[in-house]
């Protein structure tokens, strides 16, 4: 099961900086760890893509750091409620894994 999570970030910084994203996960692939950020209406936006490997997959935390000269100067964490994944019956129309809510 592939699914997106869209992140919005606001900062008062008006200097050049980079984003660093890290995740706490189990049985899950982070498909775009170098996600590109867009600056729209005074906030940054990106969409992170994940793929659950099985029904035991979990994503518990997303951490975002703002870096200048490879040093973090701002950091935010998002603690996520557990995502329930369920196996589906064998069918060519399904990926055999479905999230009950995102």
C-alpha positions as CSV (number, residue, x, y, z in Angstrom):
1,X,0.0,0.0,0.0
2,X,1.5,3.3,-1.1
3,X,0.3,6.4,0.6
4,X,1.2,10.1,0.9
5,X,1.4,12.5,3.9
6,X,1.5,16.2,3.1
7,X,3.5,18.4,5.5
8,X,3.3,22.2,5.9
9,X,6.0,24.1,7.6
10,X,6.2,27.8,8.7
11,X,9.3,29.7,9.8
12,X,10.2,33.3,10.3
13,X,13.6,32.6,8.8
14,X,14.3,34.6,5.6
15,X,17.8,33.2,5.0
16,X,18.8,30.2,2.9
17,X,18.4,26.9,4.7
18,X,17.9,23.2,3.9
19,X,15.3,20.7,5.2
20,X,16.3,17.4,6.7
21,X,13.5,14.8,7.2
22,X,13.8,11.7,9.3
23,X,11.2,9.2,10.2
24,X,10.6,6.5,12.8
25,X,9.1,3.5,11.0
26,X,8.8,-0.2,10.9
27,X,8.1,-2.4,7.8
28,X,7.7,0.8,5.8
29,X,9.7,2.3,2.9
30,X,10.2,6.0,2.8
31,X,10.0,6.5,-1.0
32,X,11.1,10.1,-1.3
33,X,13.5,11.0,1.5
34,X,14.8,14.0,-0.5
35,X,11.4,15.4,-1.1
36,X,11.3,18.9,-2.7
37,X,9.6,21.7,-0.8
38,X,7.5,24.4,-2.4
39,X,7.1,27.9,-0.9
40,X,3.5,29.0,-1.2
41,X,1.8,31.8,0.7
42,X,4.5,32.2,3.4
43,X,4.7,28.5,4.2
44,X,6.6,25.5,2.9
45,X,4.8,22.4,1.6
46,X,5.9,18.9,0.6
47,X,4.3,15.5,0.1
48,X,6.1,12.5,1.6
49,X,5.4,9.0,0.1
50,X,5.5,5.8,2.0
51,X,4.9,2.1,1.1
52,X,3.7,-0.4,3.7
53,X,5.5,-3.8,3.3
54,X,2.9,-5.7,5.4
55,X,0.1,-5.3,7.9
56,X,2.6,-4.7,10.7
57,X,3.9,-1.5,9.1
58,X,4.0,1.5,11.4
59,X,5.0,5.2,11.1
60,X,5.3,6.7,14.6
61,X,7.2,10.0,14.1
62,X,8.3,12.5,11.4
63,X,11.1,14.9,12.3
64,X,11.9,18.0,10.3
65,X,15.0,20.0,10.9
66,X,16.0,23.3,9.3
67,X,19.8,23.3,8.5
68,X,22.2,26.1,7.9
69,X,25.8,25.1,7.2
70,X,24.8,21.5,8.1
71,X,23.8,22.6,11.6
72,X,20.2,22.3,12.8
73,X,18.8,25.7,14.0
74,X,15.1,24.7,14.2
75,X,13.4,21.4,14.6
76,X,9.8,20.1,14.8
77,X,8.4,16.6,15.4
78,X,5.1,15.1,14.4
79,X,3.9,12.1,16.5
80,X,1.5,10.1,14.5
81,X,-1.4,8.0,15.7
82,X,-1.0,4.3,14.6
83,X,-2.1,3.5,11.1
84,X,-4.0,0.2,10.9
85,X,-3.2,-1.9,7.8
86,X,-5.2,-4.9,6.9
87,X,-4.5,-7.7,4.4
88,X,-7.0,-8.2,1.6
89,X,-8.1,-11.3,-0.1
90,X,-6.1,-12.2,-3.2
91,X,-7.5,-10.1,-6.1
92,X,-5.7,-8.6,-9.2
93,X,-7.4,-5.2,-8.4
94,X,-5.8,-4.8,-5.0
95,X,-2.2,-4.5,-3.6
96,X,-3.2,-7.1,-0.9
97,X,-2.8,-4.5,1.9
98,X,-5.2,-1.7,2.7
99,X,-5.0,1.1,5.3
100,X,-8.1,1.5,7.4
101,X,-7.6,5.2,7.8
102,X,-5.1,7.9,6.9
